[in-house]
Amino acid sequence: MISLLKSILISTLILFCISTVSAQTTIHGKLLSVDGSIIPKTIISIHEQYPRDIFSGYEDLYVDADGSYRITILEPGLYNITFRAIFHRNVNIPILIIDQESIEMDLLLIPGVYNDGRYFENDEYLEWIRVIGNFNNYDFLTGIPFSLNDDGSISAFIPVTSDTIRHQVRGLGYGRLEATPLPPFDEYNIRRNRSFESVLYRNLPSDSLEIRYTPGESIPYQRLLPFNADQDWLNPGFFINFKNSSDRYWLVPIHLIRYFRTILPIIERDLTNGLTSAEQLEYMEKYFSEESTDHLREIKQQISNFFYQPNIHPQQKAILSLGYAGVLYRIEMLNHMLRQTPLSMRDMLDIGKSNENESESNLFDDLTIDKEILLQIPQLVAPTHPILSQAQTLPQYLLNITGSHTDIIDYYMEIVKNHSSEWAIHWVLSALIREQASDYKSVDQMEVYQIIVERFGEGELARRSHELFRQVHHQEW
């Protein structure tokens, strides 16, 4: 217990020193379409996870004409950087900024998948594809529906009520694209809500303007789809390359513990000239889902190797320890899924070999787990660290995989006592109650519950405690 408290004080001091250091970090590189072409309109948003005050926000940034971008982060902290590009999928990247001088990363954004028109003959289907704009105050309910043309395209006619027409279309994407600009246009514009629109002010007709969508032709950027896929279910929205390979570990661990249904598709080569069609298909097949045993094993080994590198930054090592737990959790979830999947379907899903002699229960028996990395988490990650609010399922998983190690339980109690985020406390509280409730007759007797009431009163966390306690005892009955 003494060693745990000592490590907590040391890690808290490290975090405090980091939070008081003011040093700019520059993130820069190229932001292009997947084939290397320039995207005509892009916007970059920077959001600090825990801003110090209401005045510490960042203005949106725009990419230069050649696709270059430059972001300057003024304070250390946990950030989300969102890249939005017209006709492409949005990309959200989490990153921990400490005292890095510069991070150079190039991104290739993947175009969105647009409607292939197979249901355009259904009037009820077309009713939900509408053009909106400044002619109707961007209101979808009063937007103008499209109608089917003989050539398979669809059209809508909007009134020309001013010398400038701004318009966008809703309903052409497959769930990921909320509003889409369409030709014709004189230029593209970004609205206050960060959506894109087409703007026309030259040679406008006097009465109405036709907006036409032709499947496979109207959108200037087309996404390649392997496996004869016809929906936007493929996982990656981008590919990324780091000029300094170790910089990836300011992002990868956070991504692993936060986004359990996505992966970070890193390409080990220069991306500034884009990818050929064959390369696009190759990498999409590799990254189409996190349910790829080879890829998960590769990530696990990379993290393990880098974790033991000399001179690694203490905070990079801290989030790596959580990232290691994150990739192990994904492997366990995959193992569970494989047990539920018939052998004959595994080749089709690309989640395991369809070997008839392969056991349903030992698919990962050869996987080595370095528990030393997991047991260092209490020493490496301060109980007040902001990254803990992102680790939703890891608290329970860490207890399971470490056999409810006492250092982990003591560490969780320190998080409940000291962390500023109720979300971080919520995940840890759930794990502790599931672990300890069977030893008590009432949740009120539990130390963790007494701490919750003392800190937060009889609020949502206390209510959640009662609910979890009842669930545990109900399962025992």
C-alpha positions as CSV (number, residue, x, y, z in Angstrom):
1,M,0.0,0.0,0.0
2,I,2.9,2.4,0.8
3,S,4.5,1.7,-2.5
4,L,1.2,2.4,-4.3
5,L,0.8,5.7,-2.5
6,K,4.4,6.6,-3.3
7,S,3.8,5.9,-7.0
8,I,0.6,7.9,-7.0
9,L,2.4,10.9,-5.6
10,I,5.2,10.6,-8.2
11,S,2.8,10.1,-11.1
12,T,0.5,13.0,-9.9
13,L,3.6,15.2,-9.6
14,I,4.6,14.3,-13.2
15,L,1.1,15.2,-14.4
16,F,1.1,18.4,-12.4
17,C,4.4,19.4,-13.9
18,I,3.1,18.7,-17.4
19,S,0.0,20.7,-16.9
20,T,2.0,23.7,-15.8
21,V,4.5,23.7,-18.6
22,S,3.5,26.0,-21.5
23,A,5.2,24.9,-24.7
24,Q,3.7,25.0,-28.2
25,T,3.4,21.8,-30.2
26,T,3.0,22.0,-34.0
27,I,1.2,19.3,-35.9
28,H,1.7,19.6,-39.7
29,G,1.6,17.6,-42.9
30,K,-0.5,17.0,-46.0
31,L,-4.3,16.4,-46.0
32,L,-5.3,14.9,-49.4
33,S,-7.8,12.6,-51.0
34,V,-6.9,8.9,-51.0
35,D,-5.5,9.1,-54.6
36,G,-3.3,12.1,-53.7
37,S,-5.5,14.7,-55.3
38,I,-6.3,18.1,-53.7
39,I,-9.6,18.4,-51.9
40,P,-11.2,21.8,-52.7
41,K,-12.7,22.5,-49.3
42,T,-11.5,21.2,-45.9
43,I,-11.8,22.4,-42.3
44,I,-9.9,21.3,-39.2
45,S,-11.4,21.6,-35.7
46,I,-9.4,21.3,-32.4
47,H,-11.2,20.4,-29.2
48,E,-9.5,20.1,-25.8
49,Q,-11.0,17.4,-23.7
50,Y,-10.7,19.3,-20.5
51,P,-10.3,23.0,-21.3
52,R,-9.0,25.2,-18.4
53,D,-11.5,27.9,-19.0
54,I,-14.1,29.2,-21.6
55,F,-11.4,31.3,-23.3
56,S,-9.0,28.4,-24.1
57,G,-10.8,27.2,-27.3
58,Y,-9.3,27.0,-30.8
59,E,-10.6,28.6,-34.0
60,D,-11.2,26.3,-36.9
61,L,-8.4,26.0,-39.4
62,Y,-8.3,25.6,-43.2
63,V,-6.0,23.6,-45.4
64,D,-3.7,25.4,-47.8
65,A,-4.2,25.3,-51.6
66,D,-1.6,22.5,-51.9
67,G,-3.1,20.4,-49.2
68,S,-0.7,21.5,-46.5
69,Y,-2.0,22.1,-43.0
70,R,-0.4,23.4,-39.7
71,I,-1.9,23.2,-36.3
72,T,-0.4,24.9,-33.2
73,I,-1.4,23.6,-29.8
74,L,-0.6,26.1,-27.1
75,E,-1.2,24.0,-23.9
76,P,-0.6,20.4,-22.9
77,G,-3.6,18.2,-22.6
78,L,-5.9,15.6,-24.3
79,Y,-7.2,16.8,-27.6
80,N,-9.5,15.7,-30.4
81,I,-8.6,16.9,-33.9
82,T,-11.4,16.5,-36.5
83,F,-10.6,16.7,-40.2
84,R,-13.7,17.5,-42.4
85,A,-13.4,17.5,-46.2
86,I,-16.0,17.9,-48.8
87,F,-17.2,14.6,-50.3
88,H,-15.1,12.6,-47.8
89,R,-15.8,11.0,-44.5
90,N,-15.0,13.0,-41.3
91,V,-12.0,11.8,-39.4
92,N,-11.6,12.3,-35.6
93,I,-8.1,11.7,-34.1
94,P,-7.4,11.8,-30.4
95,I,-3.9,12.9,-29.3
96,L,-2.1,13.6,-26.0
97,I,-0.1,16.8,-26.2
98,I,2.7,17.1,-23.7
99,D,5.9,18.9,-24.7
100,Q,6.4,17.6,-28.3
101,E,8.0,20.2,-30.4
102,S,6.6,19.0,-33.7
103,I,4.6,16.1,-35.1
104,E,4.5,15.5,-38.8
105,M,1.7,13.3,-40.1
106,D,0.1,13.0,-43.6
107,L,-3.5,11.9,-44.0
108,L,-5.3,10.5,-47.0
109,L,-9.0,10.9,-46.6
110,I,-11.4,8.3,-48.1
111,P,-14.4,9.5,-50.1
112,G,-17.8,8.7,-48.7
113,V,-20.1,6.2,-50.4
114,Y,-23.1,7.8,-52.1
115,N,-26.4,6.4,-53.1
116,D,-26.2,3.9,-56.0
117,G,-29.8,4.6,-57.0
118,R,-31.1,1.0,-56.7
119,Y,-34.2,2.2,-54.9
120,F,-34.9,5.4,-56.8
121,E,-37.9,3.9,-58.5
122,N,-39.6,3.8,-55.1
123,D,-41.4,7.2,-54.5
124,E,-41.4,6.7,-50.8
125,Y,-37.7,6.3,-50.8
126,L,-37.1,9.4,-52.9
127,E,-39.4,11.4,-50.5
128,W,-36.5,11.4,-48.0
129,I,-33.9,12.7,-50.4
130,R,-34.4,16.5,-50.4
131,V,-32.5,19.6,-51.4
132,I,-32.4,22.5,-48.8
133,G,-30.7,25.9,-48.7
134,N,-31.1,29.6,-48.2
135,F,-34.4,29.5,-50.2
136,N,-36.1,27.6,-47.3
137,N,-33.8,28.4,-44.3
138,Y,-32.2,24.9,-44.6
139,D,-35.3,23.2,-43.2
140,F,-35.5,19.5,-44.2
141,L,-39.3,19.2,-43.7
142,T,-39.9,21.9,-46.3
143,G,-37.1,20.8,-48.5
144,I,-37.8,19.9,-52.1
145,P,-37.9,16.1,-52.8
146,F,-36.3,14.6,-55.9
147,S,-38.1,12.8,-58.7
148,L,-36.8,10.1,-61.0
149,N,-35.7,10.8,-64.6
150,D,-35.7,8.4,-67.5
151,D,-31.9,8.0,-67.5
152,G,-31.9,6.8,-63.9
153,S,-30.8,10.2,-62.4
154,I,-33.0,12.2,-60.0
155,S,-33.8,15.9,-60.1
156,A,-35.3,18.6,-57.8
157,F,-36.1,22.1,-58.9
158,I,-35.5,24.9,-56.4
159,P,-36.8,28.5,-56.7
160,V,-34.4,31.3,-57.5
161,T,-35.4,33.9,-55.0
162,S,-32.1,35.9,-54.8
163,D,-28.9,36.7,-56.6
164,T,-27.1,33.9,-54.7
165,I,-28.3,30.3,-54.2
166,R,-26.8,28.1,-51.5
167,H,-27.9,24.5,-51.4
168,Q,-27.1,21.1,-50.1
169,V,-28.8,17.7,-50.2
170,R,-29.8,15.3,-47.4
171,G,-30.4,11.6,-47.9
172,L,-27.8,10.7,-50.5
173,G,-25.3,9.0,-48.1
174,Y,-25.5,5.8,-46.1
175,G,-25.8,7.2,-42.6
176,R,-22.4,8.9,-42.4
177,L,-23.0,11.9,-44.7
178,E,-25.6,14.3,-43.2
179,A,-25.6,17.0,-45.9
180,T,-24.0,16.9,-49.3
181,P,-23.3,19.7,-51.8
182,L,-24.0,18.9,-55.4
183,P,-23.2,20.4,-58.7
184,P,-23.8,22.9,-60.2
185,F,-21.7,25.3,-58.2
186,D,-19.6,28.4,-58.6
187,E,-17.8,27.7,-55.3
188,Y,-18.1,25.6,-52.2
189,N,-18.8,27.1,-48.8
190,I,-18.6,25.9,-45.2
191,R,-21.6,26.7,-43.0
192,R,-21.5,27.6,-39.3
193,N,-22.4,24.0,-38.4
194,R,-19.3,22.9,-40.4
195,S,-21.3,21.3,-43.2
196,F,-20.6,22.0,-46.8
197,E,-22.8,23.6,-49.4
198,S,-22.8,24.6,-53.1
199,V,-22.9,28.3,-53.9
200,L,-24.2,29.7,-57.3
201,Y,-24.2,33.4,-58.3
202,R,-23.3,33.3,-62.0
203,N,-25.9,32.9,-64.9
204,L,-28.7,32.0,-62.6
205,P,-32.0,31.2,-64.3
206,S,-34.9,33.6,-63.7
207,D,-37.4,31.1,-62.2
208,S,-36.0,27.7,-61.0
209,L,-32.8,25.8,-60.8
210,E,-32.4,22.1,-61.5
211,I,-30.3,20.1,-59.0
212,R,-29.5,16.7,-60.6
213,Y,-27.9,13.6,-59.1
214,T,-26.6,10.8,-61.3
215,P,-25.4,7.8,-59.4
216,G,-21.7,7.2,-60.0
217,E,-21.2,10.5,-61.9
218,S,-22.3,13.6,-59.9
219,I,-19.8,13.2,-57.0
220,P,-16.3,14.2,-58.2
221,Y,-14.7,11.8,-55.7
222,Q,-15.6,8.1,-55.8
223,R,-14.7,5.5,-53.2
224,L,-13.4,2.1,-54.3
225,L,-15.2,-0.8,-52.6
226,P,-13.6,-4.2,-52.2
227,F,-15.6,-7.4,-51.7
228,N,-18.3,-6.1,-54.1
229,A,-19.5,-4.1,-51.1
230,D,-22.3,-1.6,-51.7
231,Q,-22.6,0.1,-48.3
232,D,-20.4,2.4,-46.3
233,W,-19.6,-0.3,-43.8
234,L,-15.9,-0.5,-44.4
235,N,-14.0,0.7,-41.4
236,P,-11.3,3.1,-42.3
237,G,-12.1,6.7,-43.2
238,F,-8.5,7.6,-43.8
239,F,-4.9,6.4,-43.9
240,I,-2.1,8.0,-42.0
241,N,1.7,8.1,-42.0
242,F,4.0,9.6,-39.4
243,K,7.4,10.9,-40.4
244,N,8.7,9.9,-37.0
245,S,7.3,6.5,-36.4
246,S,7.3,6.8,-32.6
247,D,4.9,9.8,-32.8
248,R,2.1,7.3,-33.5
249,Y,2.1,6.3,-29.8
250,W,0.7,9.7,-28.8
251,L,-2.4,8.6,-30.7
252,V,-2.7,4.8,-31.0
253,P,-3.1,4.0,-27.3
254,I,-5.9,6.5,-26.9
255,H,-7.6,5.2,-30.0
256,L,-7.4,1.6,-28.7
257,I,-9.1,2.4,-25.4
258,R,-11.7,4.7,-26.8
259,Y,-12.9,3.4,-30.1
260,F,-13.7,-0.2,-29.7
261,R,-15.2,-0.6,-33.2
262,T,-12.4,1.2,-35.2
263,I,-8.7,1.1,-35.8
264,L,-6.0,3.5,-36.7
265,P,-4.8,2.6,-40.2
266,I,-1.1,3.5,-40.3
267,I,0.7,3.1,-43.6
268,E,4.5,2.7,-43.4
269,R,5.3,4.7,-46.5
270,D,5.1,8.2,-47.9
271,L,1.5,9.2,-48.7
272,T,2.0,12.5,-50.3
273,N,1.5,11.1,-53.8
274,G,-1.6,9.1,-52.8
275,L,-2.4,5.4,-53.2
276,T,-3.0,3.6,-56.5
277,S,-6.3,1.8,-57.0
278,A,-4.7,-1.5,-56.2
279,E,-3.2,-0.2,-53.0
280,Q,-6.5,1.3,-51.9
281,L,-8.2,-2.1,-52.3
282,E,-5.3,-3.8,-50.6
283,Y,-5.3,-1.6,-47.5
284,M,-9.1,-1.5,-47.3
285,E,-9.2,-5.2,-47.2
286,K,-6.6,-5.2,-44.4
287,Y,-8.3,-2.6,-42.4
288,F,-12.0,-3.3,-43.2
289,S,-12.6,-4.3,-39.6
290,E,-10.8,-4.6,-36.4
291,E,-11.8,-8.3,-36.4
292,S,-8.4,-9.2,-38.0
293,T,-6.4,-11.5,-35.8
294,D,-3.1,-10.8,-37.6
295,H,-3.6,-7.0,-37.4
296,L,-4.4,-7.1,-33.7
297,R,-1.4,-9.3,-32.9
298,E,0.8,-6.9,-34.9
299,I,-0.5,-3.9,-32.9
300,K,0.0,-5.8,-29.6
301,Q,3.6,-6.6,-30.4
302,Q,4.4,-3.1,-31.6
303,I,3.1,-1.6,-28.3
304,S,5.0,-4.2,-26.2
305,N,8.2,-3.5,-28.1
306,F,8.0,0.2,-27.8
307,F,7.0,0.1,-24.2
308,Y,10.4,-1.1,-23.2
309,Q,12.4,1.3,-25.4
310,P,14.9,3.4,-23.4
311,N,14.2,7.2,-23.0
312,I,10.5,6.8,-23.8
313,H,8.5,9.8,-22.5
314,P,6.8,9.0,-19.1
315,Q,3.4,10.1,-20.4
316,Q,3.8,8.1,-23.6
317,K,4.6,5.1,-21.6
318,A,1.6,5.7,-19.4
319,I,-0.9,5.7,-22.2
320,L,0.9,2.8,-23.8
321,S,0.2,0.7,-20.8
322,L,-3.6,1.4,-21.2
323,G,-3.3,0.9,-24.9
324,Y,-1.8,-2.5,-24.3
325,A,-4.8,-3.4,-22.2
326,G,-7.1,-2.0,-24.9
327,V,-5.7,-4.3,-27.6
328,L,-5.9,-7.3,-25.3
329,Y,-9.5,-6.5,-24.7
330,R,-10.2,-6.4,-28.4
331,I,-8.6,-9.8,-28.8
332,E,-10.7,-11.2,-26.1
333,M,-13.8,-9.8,-27.7
334,L,-12.7,-11.3,-31.0
335,N,-12.2,-14.6,-29.3
336,H,-15.7,-14.5,-27.9
337,M,-17.1,-13.6,-31.3
338,L,-15.2,-16.4,-33.0
339,R,-16.7,-18.9,-30.5
340,Q,-20.1,-17.8,-31.7
341,T,-19.3,-17.9,-35.4
342,P,-19.5,-21.2,-37.4
343,L,-16.2,-22.3,-38.8
344,S,-17.7,-22.2,-42.3
345,M,-18.3,-18.4,-42.0
346,R,-14.8,-17.4,-40.8
347,D,-13.2,-17.1,-44.2
348,M,-16.0,-15.0,-45.5
349,L,-15.8,-12.6,-42.4
350,D,-12.0,-12.7,-42.5
351,I,-11.9,-13.3,-38.7
352,G,-10.1,-16.6,-38.5
353,K,-9.2,-19.7,-40.4
354,S,-12.0,-22.1,-41.3
355,N,-10.0,-25.2,-40.3
356,E,-12.3,-28.0,-39.3
357,N,-9.8,-29.3,-36.9
358,E,-9.4,-26.0,-35.1
359,S,-10.7,-25.9,-31.6
360,E,-13.5,-23.4,-30.8
361,S,-11.9,-22.6,-27.4
362,N,-8.1,-22.3,-28.0
363,L,-7.8,-19.9,-30.9
364,F,-5.6,-17.6,-28.8
365,D,-3.8,-20.1,-26.5
366,D,-0.5,-19.1,-28.1
367,L,-1.0,-15.4,-27.3
368,T,1.5,-14.2,-24.8
369,I,0.4,-11.6,-22.3
370,D,2.8,-9.4,-20.5
371,K,1.0,-8.8,-17.2
372,E,3.9,-6.7,-16.0
373,I,2.8,-3.9,-18.3
374,L,-0.7,-4.1,-16.9
375,L,0.5,-4.1,-13.3
376,Q,2.5,-1.0,-14.0
377,I,-0.6,1.0,-14.8
378,P,-1.1,2.3,-11.2
379,Q,2.5,3.5,-11.2
380,L,2.4,5.0,-14.6
381,V,-1.0,6.6,-15.0
382,A,-1.9,9.1,-12.3
383,P,-5.3,8.5,-10.7
384,T,-6.2,12.0,-11.9
385,H,-5.1,11.5,-15.5
386,P,-7.6,12.7,-18.0
387,I,-7.1,9.6,-20.2
388,L,-9.0,7.6,-17.6
389,S,-12.3,9.2,-18.6
390,Q,-11.9,7.5,-22.0
391,A,-11.4,3.9,-20.8
392,Q,-14.9,2.7,-20.6
393,T,-14.6,-1.1,-20.5
394,L,-11.0,-1.3,-19.3
395,P,-11.5,-1.1,-15.5
396,Q,-13.6,-4.3,-15.5
397,Y,-11.2,-6.0,-18.0
398,L,-8.1,-5.1,-15.9
399,L,-9.6,-6.7,-12.8
400,N,-10.5,-9.8,-14.8
401,I,-7.1,-10.3,-16.5
402,T,-5.0,-9.5,-13.4
403,G,-7.1,-11.7,-11.1
404,S,-8.4,-8.7,-9.2
405,H,-4.8,-7.7,-8.1
406,T,-4.8,-5.7,-4.9
407,D,-2.7,-2.9,-6.5
408,I,-5.4,-2.4,-9.2
409,I,-8.2,-2.3,-6.6
410,D,-6.3,0.2,-4.4
411,Y,-5.6,2.2,-7.5
412,Y,-9.3,2.3,-8.4
413,M,-10.1,3.6,-5.0
414,E,-7.7,6.5,-5.5
415,I,-9.4,7.3,-8.8
416,V,-12.8,7.4,-7.1
417,K,-11.4,9.7,-4.4
418,N,-9.5,12.1,-6.7
419,H,-10.5,12.1,-10.3
420,S,-12.4,15.2,-11.5
421,S,-14.4,13.4,-14.2
422,E,-17.5,11.6,-13.1
423,W,-17.2,9.5,-16.3
424,A,-13.8,8.1,-15.2
425,I,-15.3,7.4,-11.7
426,H,-18.4,5.8,-13.2
427,W,-16.3,3.1,-15.1
428,V,-14.2,2.3,-12.1
429,L,-17.1,2.3,-9.7
430,S,-19.0,-0.2,-11.9
431,A,-15.9,-2.5,-11.8
432,L,-15.4,-2.3,-8.1
433,I,-19.1,-3.0,-7.2
434,R,-19.2,-6.0,-9.5
435,E,-16.0,-7.2,-7.9
436,Q,-16.9,-6.6,-4.2
437,A,-20.7,-6.5,-3.9
438,S,-21.0,-10.2,-3.0
439,D,-19.0,-9.6,0.2
440,Y,-21.6,-7.1,1.5
441,K,-25.3,-7.2,2.5
442,S,-25.9,-3.6,1.5
443,V,-24.2,-1.2,-0.8
444,D,-24.1,1.4,2.0
445,Q,-21.5,-0.8,3.8
446,M,-19.1,-0.5,0.8
447,E,-16.2,1.9,1.2
448,V,-16.4,2.9,-2.4
449,Y,-20.1,3.9,-2.0
450,Q,-19.3,6.0,1.1
451,I,-16.7,7.9,-0.8
452,I,-19.2,8.5,-3.6
453,V,-21.8,9.9,-1.2
454,E,-19.2,12.1,0.5
455,R,-17.9,13.5,-2.8
456,F,-21.1,13.7,-4.8
457,G,-24.0,13.2,-2.5
458,E,-27.0,11.0,-3.3
459,G,-26.8,11.8,-7.0
460,E,-26.5,9.8,-10.2
461,L,-23.3,7.9,-9.1
462,A,-25.0,6.8,-5.9
463,R,-28.1,5.7,-7.8
464,R,-25.9,3.7,-10.2
465,S,-24.2,2.1,-7.2
466,H,-27.5,0.8,-5.8
467,E,-28.5,-0.5,-9.3
468,L,-25.3,-2.4,-9.8
469,F,-25.4,-3.8,-6.3
470,R,-28.9,-5.2,-6.9
471,Q,-27.8,-6.7,-10.2
472,V,-24.9,-8.5,-8.6
473,H,-27.0,-10.0,-5.9
474,H,-29.8,-10.9,-8.3
475,Q,-27.3,-12.9,-10.4
476,E,-26.2,-14.8,-7.3
477,W,-29.8,-15.7,-6.5
